[in-house]
Structures are given as structure tokens and as C-alpha cells.
Amino acid sequence: MAGMATNEGVGLGATIRAWRERLSPSAVGLPTGRARRATGLRREELAERAGVSVDYVVRLEQGRATAPSAQVVASLTRALRLTDAERDHLYRMAGLAPPNDERITDRIPPGVHRVLDRLGDVAVAVFAADWQMIWWNAGWAALLGDPSAAPPALRNFARERFPIGSDPVRIAAWPVITRNSDDSDLAIVSDLRRATGRFPHDARLAELIQVLTTGNPTFARLWASGTVAAHREDRKTVEHPEVGPVDVDCDVLTDGDSDFKIVILTAVPGSADEAKLRHLTATDADSTSAPVI
């Protein structure tokens, strides 16, 4: 009907056709004589390369076949020479989960670094997908202690929240967070389970889960619930040895590609807690941001 939006040209069939028509025959070792009218691959050529029937390719492109199997999608991916992003798009359009061969990264992109540098005296830290701390600023160190005092293996928020027998109860010199609800504990565990789906082949993540499930009963109980969720926000009370209790809001921003967690701690504007934060930041003004080695 006139005036109504449609998905013509953007559906599964139209996308496959666009990819087929853009692929040069010479790129896949086919002759390109004058008699050839198609600039890209013919349907017959795509069918042969993908190991499916020509009729099936026709039905796909016409929208009469909308749920190809994972095996067919993988074959089409190879035949059409798709990029990783295009491959994942094809899987999703077919109603399938894209294959995941990624590993957790600790590398913060330059653009994210520039954003972090502009946050000023706000307490900020960056964690990898497995809650391994990989960056913090002076504001974070002033409020929660300098993480560089702890061994790199223990600069993991999940390890700190769910200590095992061989770990210290808390990382030395870190102020105590006295208000952390059971919901907050579950949020960390649920986020780690979500990470296992995002990075199913990451050895560091697998080792962390194994250590925590066997070494911490609370983690093991929460892990057994099977809950999957992302940790987005919380409210905490930090018992600081110099200024006393500081109530802060904890907001977690997540980078879509690497699943970084950018944790930002702020206090209510104009409150006594904000004044305490400003005092701590000013006292620690000579500190510098430190990456985890």
C-alpha cells in the first residue's frame, strides 16, 4: 500500500542477491567473455560453489526460502566471500547465531581512550569482558585505592568480589565497599555467564569460571542459577579511611565489539558525597592514569 514502509531490498533474499551480483567472476576463477551479460555471478554459479541446487538459490532470493540451515549459510558465506561482519549479518538474517571464534581483548581502542581522558575527575575504570581491570584513572585510585598495588592476576572484580581460599579477603589497601546487595553479586555472575556465550573459546575466562565455581560457594550457588544478564548500574557505599563513607552511583557502559565495561562512579551533584569525592581527587591530583600490565 502507498505510504507503507517495506523491507524490500533489505531482506535475506535481496541481500544474498546483492552479494552475488557484486562478486566478479574473475575473482573466483571463472571466465569473463563478451557473451557474458551478468556482471556478477550467475545463480547457477553460486549454486555450484555453495553446493546447493539452483532452485534453492532462486527460492532464497525470491523470499520463498527464509530459514536456511547453518550448513547452507556457512557454504554461502564461503561462496560469496563475505567478510566477518557480512557473515554474521547473514547468520542473523537466517535466524541463526553467528559463529564465535573471538577471544577477550585487553586493548582499549584509541577513540575510547580519548573519551576516558575527557571525563576529568570522575572515578572511572575499564574492565575486560571477564572483569579483568585494564585501565583506571586518578579519581578511581583516590576513591578505591591504587590497583597497581595488587598483583595483576588479582585485579579482577569477580575475584575481588568472590575471593577463593588462596586469595586475600580483599585486595590490600583498597577501601571497603559496605553496601553491595545480593542483586549486585548476581549481576556480576550473570554478566560472566553472558561473556561465556560471547567468548566461548577464551581460555582466561574459562579458567576464571573454573576457579570461582570450585573455590567460592557463593559464586557457585549463583552460577548454578543459570541467569544471563548484563551488569548496568548499582549504588555503593565506599568506606574510605580518610573521608569516611561515600555514597556513589555506579554506572556500567559496555563497548559493543569488545564487551569492555566502562565503570563510572559519581555522587549526587551538590551532595556531601560529591564534596568528599572532589576532596579526594584534589588530594591525589598528582596521580596519573595507569594501565594494567
Secondary structure, DSSP 8 states (H G I E B T S, - for coil): -TT----TTTSHHHHHHHHHHHS-GGGGT----TT---SS--HHHHHHHHTS-HHHHHHHHTTS-----HHHHHHHHHHHT--HHHHHHHHHHTT--------------HHHHHHHHTTTTSEEEEE-TT-BEEEE-HHHHHHH--GGGS-GGG-BHHHHHS--TTS-SS-TT--EE----HHHHHHHHHHHHHHHHHSTT-HHHHHHHHHHHHH-HHHHHHHTT-------EEEEEEEETTTEEEEEEEEEEE-TTT--EEEEEE--TTSHHHHHHHHHHHHTTT---EE--
